[in-house]
Amino acid sequence: MAAIIKTIIGSVPHLLLGAALLLYVPWTLGIPGTPDADYADGWYIGFYGINFFIAVYAILGVLGVISRFNWLPIPFRWIRLGLWCSAGAFALAMAIAIYAVLN
């Protein structure tokens, strides 16, 4: 039972990446044409948050492969910590963006 819970909790950054990839096109198409709109800031925050998270996840994924083959002495726990920090920053940015868009 503990292994299942550990697997579910460990897959949260990967699930957020899937959500970011699915949100990329609809969020990009939703950006208003006029930057003076009241809700434009929320769309831009979300757009930059999605782009940042996808880029950081890709970089950390490459570093994870490099560390698994011992080509570069980076502890894998640092990469996992980076994934969790970027996932948390993405979730926070999207929460702020959705709040700004709706209000």
QUIRALIN-V654571 format. One record per residue. N is the residue number from 0. RES is the residue in one letter. SS is DSSP state (H for helix, E for strand, C for the rest). Layout:
BEGIN
{{N & RES & SS} {N & RES & SS}}
END
This chain:
BEGIN
{{0 & M & C} {1 & A & H} {2 & A & H} {3 & I & H} {4 & I & H} {5 & K & H} {6 & T & H} {7 & I & H} {8 & I & H} {9 & G & H} {10 & S & C} {11 & V & H} {12 & P & H} {13 & H & H} {14 & L & H} {15 & L & H} {16 & L & H} {17 & G & H} {18 & A & H} {19 & A & H} {20 & L & H} {21 & L & H} {22 & L & H} {23 & Y & H} {24 & V & H} {25 & P & H} {26 & W & H} {27 & T & H} {28 & L & H} {29 & G & C} {30 & I & C} {31 & P & C} {32 & G & C} {33 & T & C} {34 & P & C} {35 & D & C} {36 & A & C} {37 & D & C} {38 & Y & C} {39 & A & H} {40 & D & H} {41 & G & H} {42 & W & H} {43 & Y & H} {44 & I & H} {45 & G & H} {46 & F & H} {47 & Y & H} {48 & G & H} {49 & I & H} {50 & N & H} {51 & F & H} {52 & F & H} {53 & I & H} {54 & A & H} {55 & V & H} {56 & Y & H} {57 & A & H} {58 & I & H} {59 & L & H} {60 & G & H} {61 & V & H} {62 & L & H} {63 & G & H} {64 & V & H} {65 & I & H} {66 & S & H} {67 & R & H} {68 & F & C} {69 & N & C} {70 & W & C} {71 & L & C} {72 & P & C} {73 & I & C} {74 & P & C} {75 & F & H} {76 & R & H} {77 & W & H} {78 & I & H} {79 & R & H} {80 & L & H} {81 & G & H} {82 & L & H} {83 & W & H} {84 & C & H} {85 & S & H} {86 & A & H} {87 & G & H} {88 & A & H} {89 & F & H} {90 & A & H} {91 & L & H} {92 & A & H} {93 & M & H} {94 & A & H} {95 & I & H} {96 & A & H} {97 & I & H} {98 & Y & H} {99 & A & H} {100 & V & H} {101 & L & H} {102 & N & C}}
END
